[in-house]
Amino acid sequence: MALRALVLGVVSLVLYVAVFTHQGLITDICTRGHWYAAFPIIIVLVFSLIHGPFANYSLSLLGVKAKKKK
Amino acid sequence: MKMFMSRSFLLSVLVVICLVSFMPQQACAGGGGDPFVGEWGLLTDKSHTFTIEKDRITGRYTYVDGEERHRAVKEDRYLLRVDTGAGPMSLSLNLLTGTIAVTLNETITEYRKHTHFIDLTLFNFIFLLFVGLVGGLVSGFIGSGGSFVLTPCMMSMGVDGLVAVASNICHKFPKSLVGAYKRYQYGQVDLKLGVIMAVTAICGVMVGIRFQQYINEIWGDAGSNLYVSCAFVVVLLIVGTIVMLDARKIMKKGGVERTARLALYLQRINLPPMIHLKTADVTISVWVTVPIGFATGLLASTIAAGGFIGVPGMIFVVGTSSIVASATEMVTSFGMGFAGSIKWGLLGLIDIRLTLIILAGSLFGVQVGAMGTTYVKDYMIKLVMGSIMLIVAVSRLISIPTYLHELGYLSLSARTIELLKDASFIAVSLALLVGTALIVKGMVKGMRKK
């Protein structure tokens, strides 16, 4: 689990750094409207697929887990 | 994975896409803005710009090109006519592409609206991350209601109103997807109910936007804001009080939640088609669930917190438990968020940087909130929801004098208006913080018992 969290965390960080170091270009593409509307939607989906599991594994490592059913 | 492959889920995604394809033509002015108003630049090289202004009280449009100012007349919803010195000019709005076609002397030129995106500072970054985290926590716990504070927060940082709404909605659907999946794993989501709610809610959003446009055309922006605030206060005060009283009643009776009398009565009505909701363990007519979804969408298009009607509706009208209602609401929220993201994306108003920062915090928050539901008793969801609803109602109540002033029914000083705006914002933030405190307290208590 720790390894998965680490890998996903690094990928997530790389994605965030990539977006914010190229924020001008990415903002421009995402705000062109029409068919370009797919870009922000795809971007948030990709981020949630990477960052979501990363958050899940990190929380588990921190001991924040759901209560098991009796 | 099972959730994403289920027939109900795939059907809901398909229906949402079909509904959304009909949305853009009518959706632009929704969410509190006039699509004509703003600065427009040449589509090709932005070498020429003009501005369209609208008087907040009279609703009159003015075309401003450098030093020249001309009155613009609205011929219909998508067409403005301006009588310039060079001859009559028509400005035709294309909501699908978010552009204006300017026709002057039979020459057509296309313009696109200039959207001003803020420069991100470290403070803004950390602030949004925190608000996203707290908003996600509340959403994961009560199914909705965490995002309504984000729009005013972004606007207080200098983000344009429509960009704030668009960026907020774009973070909502992946957050709801992750939250819904998490709660599906805990066996709390009723997919069939969620799909019906999502589809009918999108229909409600469409009608709500039309109604907003109608009010905007008659009374202008101030009238629109007044309508939104009144809807907020009336709905939240009534529903919030019912939810709060019920939570207190259950607490006094030892924390055992019983199905509402109204729901039991409605479950006995045999009006086909009848559906059995497996997770909720309820058999009910579809005609009972449809109005709740529709009202959720209607409220979502008005106050951006449809869950405040959707969750109590599922509890008191359909007869589900609070846990199932709040989990199922995330499916509805996903549907509405997805539809909204396409709509705002088509208009090019999503600031992806803001969306991603909020998402970074909210993906943690939503999962903690979802886990929190496994530690608390059912009534805690009602308690948190009721508290937030009542505090938010107060925040909107504080805003009403400002809109009455803008409509000319009241006279307030600039200082008073500023004070009221600050007080309203503080109250909204307080609602979120109170909700967070109750969730964390409930979770810690539950974890200690374990």
Chai-1 contact restraints between the chains, C-beta under 6 A:
chainA,res_idxA,chainB,res_idxB,connection_type,confidence,min_distance_angstrom,max_distance_angstrom,comment,restraint_id
A,Q23,B,R353,contact,1.0,0.0,6.0,A-B,restraint_1
A,C30,B,I350,contact,1.0,0.0,6.0,A-B,restraint_2
A,C30,B,I352,contact,1.0,0.0,6.0,A-B,restraint_3
A,T31,B,G348,contact,1.0,0.0,6.0,A-B,restraint_4
A,R32,B,G348,contact,1.0,0.0,6.0,A-B,restraint_5
A,G33,B,T97,contact,1.0,0.0,6.0,A-B,restraint_6
A,G33,B,G98,contact,1.0,0.0,6.0,A-B,restraint_7
A,G33,B,L346,contact,1.0,0.0,6.0,A-B,restraint_8
A,G33,B,L347,contact,1.0,0.0,6.0,A-B,restraint_9
A,G33,B,G348,contact,1.0,0.0,6.0,A-B,restraint_10
A,H34,B,T97,contact,1.0,0.0,6.0,A-B,restraint_11
A,A37,B,G345,contact,1.0,0.0,6.0,A-B,restraint_12
A,A37,B,L346,contact,1.0,0.0,6.0,A-B,restraint_13
A,P40,B,C170,contact,1.0,0.0,6.0,A-B,restraint_14
A,P40,B,G345,contact,1.0,0.0,6.0,A-B,restraint_15
A,P40,B,I350,contact,1.0,0.0,6.0,A-B,restraint_16
A,P40,B,I352,contact,1.0,0.0,6.0,A-B,restraint_17
A,I41,B,S341,contact,1.0,0.0,6.0,A-B,restraint_18
A,I43,B,I352,contact,1.0,0.0,6.0,A-B,restraint_19
A,V44,B,C170,contact,1.0,0.0,6.0,A-B,restraint_20
A,V44,B,P174,contact,1.0,0.0,6.0,A-B,restraint_21
A,S48,B,P174,contact,1.0,0.0,6.0,A-B,restraint_22
A,S48,B,V178,contact,1.0,0.0,6.0,A-B,restraint_23
A,H51,B,L363,contact,1.0,0.0,6.0,A-B,restraint_24
A,G52,B,V178,contact,1.0,0.0,6.0,A-B,restraint_25
A,G52,B,L363,contact,1.0,0.0,6.0,A-B,restraint_26
A,A55,B,L363,contact,1.0,0.0,6.0,A-B,restraint_27
A,A55,B,F364,contact,1.0,0.0,6.0,A-B,restraint_28
A,A55,B,Q367,contact,1.0,0.0,6.0,A-B,restraint_29
A,N56,B,Q367,contact,1.0,0.0,6.0,A-B,restraint_30
A,A66,B,M371,contact,1.0,0.0,6.0,A-B,restraint_31
A,A66,B,T374,contact,1.0,0.0,6.0,A-B,restraint_32
A,K67,B,T374,contact,1.0,0.0,6.0,A-B,restraint_33
A,K67,B,Y375,contact,1.0,0.0,6.0,A-B,restraint_34
